[in-house]
Amino acid sequence: MLVLETTDLKKSFVSPDGQRSVVIDIPRFEMNEGEQLALQGASGSGKTTFLNLIAGILQADGGRIVVAGQEISDLSEAQRDRVRALSIGYIFQTFNLLQGYTALENVALGMMFGHGVDYGRARELLEQVGLKDRLNYKPSQLSLGQQQRVAVARALANRPKLVLADEPTGNLDQRNAADALALIRSTCKQHGAALLLVSHDRDVLAQFEKTMKLDELNRSADEIKK
């Protein structure tokens, strides 16, 4: 069963000198429930833009996006926020943890716009990612690897059908990166969430059975002109 489907998805940006640049022009993309896929692309190729379109953070110029059976293409920003809270988990490269809150509070706050705050589940998730003794630590008191674990727990807080991961190991050293990737994949599998991860790191991409290249998904310049 499909958890994500996009059709004729388009996004472009206008530079300060008025030139329009097409970043995303993907005829079709889809993922099944529980699937794990790594999307490859160089820095600046549009990987983050693609994830942000799927998450509803950005509004597409055209096309159709369906997440967990809900079409988000024509929704308002507030409505897209609601769908994201209920159906999508997002793991950011920079973690995006709130510095003034503990690990437990960061995960609980991630539930506020979803099904409601459940501290029991927040504790359970943090225990599953190995932070049982760090519940009341603030981000500044955690290592980068531990902060990434909080981000993983937060992404799964609302039982999402789809988890998006944007260069999630980019700020970690090689050992912590390998541990974080294994944790993300195993935790998504355990919770039945599909995983779409974008990266330009060959070591990360090599861990996935299924990979795609963003430039192969995008229409070529010649096709766009037709």
C-alpha positions in Angstrom: 0.0 0.0 0.0 1.3 3.4 -0.9 2.3 5.8 1.9 3.6 8.5 -0.4 2.7 9.4 -4.0 3.7 12.5 -6.0 2.7 13.3 -9.5 4.1 16.1 -11.8 5.7 17.8 -8.8 7.3 21.1 -9.6 9.2 23.8 -7.6 11.4 26.6 -8.8 13.0 29.6 -7.2 13.8 33.1 -8.5 17.3 34.4 -7.9 18.0 38.1 -6.9 18.8 38.9 -10.6 15.4 37.6 -11.7 16.4 34.3 -13.2 14.1 31.4 -12.5 15.7 28.1 -11.7 13.8 24.8 -11.8 14.8 22.7 -8.8 12.2 20.0 -8.7 10.3 18.7 -11.8 9.5 15.0 -11.0 6.9 13.3 -13.1 6.2 10.5 -10.5 7.5 9.2 -7.2 6.0 6.8 -4.8 6.9 4.7 -1.7 5.2 1.8 0.0 4.4 1.3 3.6 7.5 0.2 5.6 9.8 0.8 2.6 13.3 2.3 3.2 14.8 4.3 0.4 17.9 6.5 0.2 17.8 9.4 -2.3 21.2 10.5 -3.6 22.2 13.9 -4.7 25.0 16.5 -4.5 24.8 19.4 -2.2 22.5 22.0 -3.6 20.7 19.6 -5.9 17.3 20.0 -4.4 17.2 17.1 -1.9 16.0 19.2 1.0 13.5 21.1 -1.2 12.0 17.7 -2.2 11.6 16.6 1.4 10.2 20.0 2.4 7.6 19.7 -0.4 6.6 16.3 0.8 6.4 17.5 4.4 4.3 20.5 3.4 6.9 23.0 4.7 7.1 24.4 1.2 4.2 24.9 -1.2 4.7 23.3 -4.6 4.3 25.3 -7.8 2.3 22.5 -9.3 1.6 18.8 -9.0 0.0 16.4 -6.5 1.3 15.1 -3.2 -0.5 12.3 -1.3 0.8 11.3 2.2 -0.8 8.4 4.0 -3.9 8.8 1.8 -4.2 12.5 2.4 -3.7 14.9 -0.5 -1.9 17.9 0.7 -1.2 19.8 -2.5 -4.1 22.3 -2.2 -4.2 22.6 1.6 -3.5 25.8 3.5 -0.3 26.1 5.5 -2.1 25.3 8.8 -3.7 22.3 7.3 -0.4 21.0 5.9 1.1 21.5 9.4 -1.6 19.3 10.8 -1.0 16.5 8.3 2.7 16.7 9.0 2.1 16.5 12.7 -0.1 13.4 12.3 1.6 11.5 9.5 5.2 12.6 9.0 8.3 12.4 11.2 11.2 14.7 10.2 14.8 14.2 11.2 16.9 17.3 10.4 20.6 17.5 9.9 20.9 20.1 12.6 18.5 18.2 14.9 16.4 21.4 15.6 16.1 20.6 19.3 14.8 23.4 21.6 17.8 24.3 23.7 15.8 25.4 26.8 14.0 22.0 27.2 15.1 18.6 28.3 15.2 15.5 26.0 11.9 14.4 27.5 10.3 17.8 26.9 11.6 18.0 23.4 10.0 14.7 22.5 6.7 15.6 24.3 6.6 19.0 22.6 6.7 17.1 19.3 3.4 15.5 20.2 1.5 18.8 20.9 0.2 19.2 17.4 -0.4 15.5 16.8 -2.4 13.1 19.0 -1.6 14.9 22.2 1.2 14.8 24.7 2.0 11.4 26.2 4.9 11.5 28.5 4.8 7.7 28.9 5.4 7.2 25.2 8.1 9.9 25.2 10.0 8.1 28.0 9.5 4.8 26.2 10.9 6.2 22.9 13.9 7.7 24.6 14.6 4.4 26.4 14.4 2.6 23.0 17.1 4.9 21.6 19.4 4.4 24.6 18.7 7.6 26.6 17.0 6.2 29.7 19.5 8.0 31.9 19.4 11.3 29.9 15.7 12.1 30.1 16.2 15.4 32.0 19.3 16.5 30.1 19.1 19.6 27.9 20.7 19.5 24.4 23.8 21.4 25.5 24.4 18.6 28.1 24.2 15.9 25.4 26.8 14.8 22.8 25.9 15.2 19.1 25.2 11.5 18.9 22.8 11.7 21.8 21.1 14.8 20.4 20.5 12.8 17.2 18.9 10.1 19.2 16.5 12.6 20.8 15.7 13.8 17.3 14.9 10.2 16.2 12.6 9.7 19.2 10.8 13.0 18.5 10.3 12.0 14.8 8.5 8.9 15.9 6.5 10.4 18.7 3.2 10.7 16.8 3.4 7.2 15.2 4.0 8.6 11.7 3.5 6.5 8.5 6.5 8.2 6.9 9.8 9.5 8.3 11.9 11.9 6.3 15.6 12.2 7.1 17.7 15.1 5.7 21.4 14.3 5.8 20.8 13.0 9.3 24.5 11.9 9.9 26.0 15.1 8.3 27.1 16.6 11.7 28.4 13.3 13.2 31.8 11.6 13.1 32.1 8.3 11.2 31.5 6.1 14.2 28.5 8.1 15.5 27.2 8.4 11.9 27.1 4.6 11.5 25.4 4.1 14.9 22.8 6.9 14.1 22.0 5.4 10.7 21.5 1.9 12.2 19.3 3.4 14.9 17.2 5.3 12.5 16.6 2.3 10.2 15.9 -0.2 13.0 13.6 2.2 14.9 11.6 3.0 11.8 11.3 -0.7 11.0 10.2 -1.4 14.6 7.5 1.2 14.5 6.3 0.3 10.9 7.3 3.7 9.4 8.5 4.1 5.9 11.9 5.9 5.7 13.0 8.4 3.0 16.5 9.5 3.6 18.5 11.9 1.5 22.3 12.1 1.5 25.4 12.6 -0.6 27.5 10.4 1.6 28.5 7.2 -0.2 29.0 5.3 3.1 25.4 6.1 4.1 24.0 5.3 0.7 25.9 1.9 0.7 23.8 0.8 3.7 20.5 0.9 1.8 19.2 -1.9 -0.4 17.3 0.6 -2.5 18.7 3.9 -3.7 17.7 6.5 -6.3 19.4 9.6 -7.8 17.5 12.8 -7.6 18.8 14.0 -11.0 17.3 10.8 -12.5 13.9 11.5 -11.0 13.9 15.0 -12.3 12.9 15.7 -15.9 16.0 16.7 -18.0 16.3 20.2 -19.4 15.5 18.9 -22.9 12.3 17.3 -21.6 11.2 20.5 -19.8 11.6 22.5 -23.1 9.3 20.1 -25.0 
